[in-house]
Amino acid sequence: MTDSEQFHLEILDHLSDVTAADWNALLGPDSGPFLKYEFLSALEKTGCVGGNTGWQAAHLVLKKANQLVGAMPLYLKQHSYGEFVFDWSWAQAYEQQGLNYYPKILGAIPFTPVQGSRILFLAGLNKAEIQNALIKGLKSLLIENDLSSAHVLFPTTGEVEQLKGHGFLLRDSVQFHWHNQGFQNFEQFLAALTMKRRKNIRREREQVAREAISFKHVSGKASTDEDWEFFFDCYQNTYLEHQSSPYLSEAFFKLWVRQMPENLHLILAQRDGISIAASLIVVDRESSKAYGRYWGALERVPCLHFETAYYQAIEYCIKEGIQTFEGGAQGEHKMARGFLPTTIQSAHYIKDPRFSKAIEHFLQREHQGIGAYVDELAEHSPLKSTKVPT
């Protein structure tokens, strides 16, 4: 009997069906903070996924002799909200042919457009064997449950190649990341920018300073319930202003910081000691990355968004020696603030061969368009030199 014959695949409706220690043992240096048991379980415990949210946990796990040796975080989706890779037109095409696009299976971190491992394995075992077993199991789910498609969002480059080898189609996305070039302070960062961008940032910061606004940085460990209640008011207000509802709850943020305080950092904008805006940074010191996740304000102040969510965050990264700051999905306006475009990929398996071929042709055209778009963006780089240290 081979090792692969001893493997056993299971579907978990709740992450609590495994222990935190067993799940986290699968996480490597490319996993990032959002794959931690503490983050994913907090989403489930506070009802941000499950129930009537359209996000039903269906985590695929691989066991050997009753030991957890591999996993994929999966969700059965009844819509495409909260994904940041838009396939609404694919769903519409299915509907026009009298077919159901939903439910589909999604390998992703809910509401979190960051790259990281999506095919987890226990170190010391045969990585390729475990990951191949999981990918085959994912494809089997489509047939056994009559699902239209499987989508793995923002996997690592190595996982992208593995998924491609299993017939997944690749799709490009563009994000904007800030890179630390060994800056000692914010002025050194500004010196690396073109004169136009440098003057623009100084003007924006001066606008905020004229409003007598100061900033308070609060680590997750030092934060209080009152800090998170205020932050949630700001976060929720951002959605309300766009006539939408937030994906995450106040209960989630409070549980998240209790379970992962070392990974969270709040920035509060204050006037006369009273907070008026807030942004959240998720910090991963292991990979020297920070992620700008959410921001909001209870008062409209020109350029306050840029100062609170970008410039204060960049100053924090410089001070802490963090190498990369990911400012979230989309947003060409980030380039004017020193961020550079970065192309990352997602992988998609369409069960129906006719739709698969049509979507493949669409993705080929889209790939060319995104390539031209990134080339055009490069011509407007905010840096004097676009060379980024590796």
Phi, psi and omega in degrees: 000130180277167178302318184297330180288343179271352180286149179223123180267140176223157173249129179256121175283340180218136179296337180294353176287349171235165181274158177300319181297317181293318180293311184294339177294342180275351187273128177255188182296340180269001187285315181083168186289337186282350177267355179298145176308320184297324179285308184295321180290328178297323176299319181286315184297328183261007174076015177287334169235161184089180180061232181259021183281345186083003176243097178256119180302133176212055186295130179268122180236150180243128180239151175223120184053041178069011176258135178288119183239350179196159181196156169228126174287114185234151178222135172278120187251137177255003180199186180239020177288148173076020185251327180070010168232111197268121180233027180300323181293328177294316179298320180295321178297319176299314182298322180295337178264009179075022181246160180261122174275326178255146002284152174235166179252134187235125173259100188195171170261118184305132172061023190223095183276066178235147180283145178177176180298140176235350180235094192271149180211157180276124181302144179097346177258178182285101184302309185298320181295316180294315182292323176296320179297321180291318180295318177297321178296322178298315180295325178296328179302325181297316183288314185292333185244010178054050178262152185284325194194163175233138184226126179244111189264130173057045175286172176290163181302318179297320179292325177304314181295321177297314180296321177300320179295340177262014175092010177283144176269144184256142180228135182272147170226151179246128174237171182235120185239144173261138182240132180276118180259042180075027182295140177268338179198175184295326180296323176295322176298314180299324181295338180278351183267162173294159183302319182299313181291322180298314181294322181295316180295317179298320180295318179295319180293324179293325178299317180291318181299324180295340178275007179059041179260132176244172185230138179241125178260129183232118177289157178304321181293329182266354185285158180242168175302322180297323176300316184284330174295319177293314179303316181297322176302318179292312180302313181296323182296327177301317179291318181299322179296335177260017178054047180225176179244141181290149178282329188251153184252164175300321179299323179297311183299320180293322177290320180302312183290331176292325185269335183222051185299328183291345182261356186243145182213122179262144172240120182249127173269130185228147171232124183054038177079002180251126183289137180234348180202162181205151171223159183238134173244134172258125188250130175238093184290335180298319179259002181057049178232151171229148183236122174278116188255302187222153179210158174189162181218148176260358180218138180276119177226128180304132175069006180295326177300311182298319182292313186287316187270336184245298189291318176295323179293320178295317177300321179296315180297319178298313181299321184270358180071026179279134190275328185225135175238115179266119186272009180099177184285148172060181173102080176299335180299341179293332181298323180292348180252018173096008179268151180243147180290141178226130180264125174234164188236158171235163184234139188224131177243116182255120188292317182289120185297329180292312178293324179300316180293318180296317180291325176300316178296319177300315183293328177295317178293319180296321179301317179295319180295319180291323176300316178293323179297314180294322177298320179293319178299322182299332179289345181243033181303139178283347184268150173298322175231135182273003180291124180247126181296143179261000000 
